[in-house]
């Protein structure tokens, strides 16, 4: 199934191979519009969930680091009040937010926005819902912003990895882990 296919299936009915072809790893040079996308989506989340239920919303990932090569996907960390159940967020958000419960420690609830049966929308978001904490992802972001040499090394790594992992999102993410772990260990 290609992006141009006229036959589309609902996302929950496509195979892993079709999903990989439909949603490949795409890398782009830094786009200042990503910060605006984040600001707009932050306002959406505050409106939908209620600011009183939110402790903090943060833009992280490569799109949050000025000048860094990135997948054009805005990662958002949504920290909610401990009084709120994670499942309530799934009930509140409209269907354009695709909910995925995850078995990853400290990241049990994630939403995808901008994924369609024909491919990516213009604006794509990954929203990670957690309770408040000291998150490695934010420390990694801050380190890359403050250290352009490390950011350039990370960009080079991503350029090399896309050659082998264009259609393997999990493999791409796993292959970056050692670099990310080295940085986050230094930030503790």
C-alpha positions in Angstrom: 0.0 0.0 0.0 1.5 3.3 -1.0 0.8 6.8 0.1 -1.0 7.3 -3.3 -3.1 4.2 -3.0 -6.8 4.8 -3.7 -7.7 1.8 -1.6 -7.4 2.6 2.0 -8.0 0.5 5.1 -8.6 1.7 8.6 -5.3 2.0 10.5 -6.3 -0.8 12.8 -6.6 -3.2 9.8 -3.3 -2.7 8.1 -0.4 -5.1 8.5 2.9 -4.2 10.0 4.5 -4.2 6.6 1.8 -1.9 5.2 2.2 0.4 8.3 6.0 0.5 7.7 5.6 1.6 4.1 2.8 4.0 4.9 4.7 5.7 7.8 8.4 5.5 7.0 11.2 7.3 8.8 11.5 10.7 7.2 14.2 13.2 8.2 14.1 16.9 7.5 16.3 19.8 8.2 15.1 21.9 11.2 11.9 23.7 10.5 11.1 26.7 12.8 7.4 26.1 12.2 7.7 23.0 14.5 7.8 25.4 17.5 4.5 27.0 16.3 2.9 23.6 15.8 3.8 22.7 19.4 2.3 26.0 20.7 -0.9 25.4 18.8 -1.2 21.8 20.0 -0.4 22.8 23.5 -3.3 25.2 23.4 -5.5 22.4 22.0 -4.6 20.1 24.8 -5.1 22.7 27.5 -8.6 23.4 26.0 -9.5 19.7 25.7 -8.1 18.5 29.0 -8.5 21.6 31.1 -5.5 23.6 32.4 -6.5 22.6 36.0 -5.7 19.0 35.1 -2.3 19.7 33.7 1.0 20.1 35.6 3.2 20.8 32.6 3.3 20.5 28.8 6.8 20.3 27.2 8.0 20.1 23.6 10.9 17.7 23.4 12.5 15.5 20.8 14.6 16.6 17.9 11.9 19.1 16.6 12.5 21.0 19.9 16.2 21.5 19.2 16.9 24.5 16.9 19.0 23.5 13.9 18.7 19.7 14.5 17.8 17.3 11.7 14.5 15.6 12.8 11.6 13.5 11.8 8.8 16.1 11.3 6.9 14.8 14.3 6.4 17.0 17.3 6.9 15.1 20.6 4.9 16.5 23.5 5.2 15.4 27.1 1.9 16.0 28.9 2.2 15.8 32.6 -1.2 15.5 34.4 -2.2 15.9 38.0 -1.9 12.7 40.0 -5.6 13.0 41.0 -6.5 12.3 37.3 -6.6 8.8 35.9 -4.6 8.2 32.7 -7.7 6.5 31.2 -9.6 9.8 31.6 -7.4 11.4 29.0 -8.3 8.6 26.5 -12.0 9.4 27.2 -11.6 13.1 26.8 -9.6 13.4 23.6 -11.4 13.1 20.3 -10.9 10.3 17.8 -8.2 12.2 15.8 -5.9 11.3 18.8 -5.1 7.6 18.3 -4.6 6.1 21.8 -1.9 3.5 22.4 -1.4 1.9 25.8 2.3 1.0 26.1 4.2 -1.5 28.2 7.1 0.9 28.6 8.0 1.9 32.1 7.0 5.5 32.8 5.3 5.9 29.5 2.1 3.9 29.7 -0.1 6.2 27.6 0.7 7.7 24.2 -1.4 9.4 21.6 -0.6 9.7 17.9 -2.2 12.6 15.9 -1.7 13.1 12.2 -1.7 9.5 11.1 -4.3 8.7 8.4 -5.1 5.6 6.3 -3.4 7.4 3.4 -0.2 8.4 5.3 1.0 11.3 7.4 -1.0 14.6 7.8 0.9 17.8 7.4 1.3 18.1 11.1 2.2 15.0 13.1 2.3 14.7 16.9 3.3 12.1 19.5 1.8 12.9 22.9 3.2 11.1 25.9 1.0 11.3 29.0 2.7 10.9 32.3 2.5 12.0 35.9 5.0 14.7 37.0 8.6 13.7 37.2 12.2 14.4 36.2 12.2 13.1 32.7 15.4 12.0 30.8 13.9 13.2 27.5 13.8 16.8 28.8 17.4 16.6 30.0 18.5 15.1 26.7 16.7 18.0 24.8 18.4 20.6 27.1 21.8 19.0 26.7 21.5 19.1 22.9 20.4 22.7 22.9 23.4 23.7 25.0 25.9 21.5 23.2 25.9 22.0 19.4 28.7 19.4 18.9 26.6 16.7 20.5 23.6 17.8 18.5 25.7 17.5 15.3 26.9 14.0 16.3 23.3 13.0 16.9 22.2 14.4 13.4 25.1 12.4 11.8 24.0 9.2 13.6 20.4 9.7 12.3 21.6 10.2 8.8 23.5 7.0 8.9 20.7 5.0 10.6 18.0 6.0 8.1 19.9 4.1 5.4 19.1 0.8 7.2 15.9 1.7 9.1 13.7 3.8 6.8 10.9 1.3 7.1 11.7 0.1 10.7 10.6 2.6 13.3 11.4 0.4 16.2 14.8 -0.5 14.8 15.6 3.1 14.2 14.7 4.1 17.8 16.6 1.1 19.2 19.7 2.0 17.2 19.8 5.5 18.8 19.5 4.2 22.3 23.2 4.0 23.2 23.9 7.6 22.1 20.9 8.9 24.0 21.7 6.8 27.1 25.3 8.2 27.1 24.0 11.8 27.1 21.2 11.2 29.7 23.7 9.4 32.0 25.9 12.5 31.9 22.9 14.8 32.8 22.1 13.0 36.0 
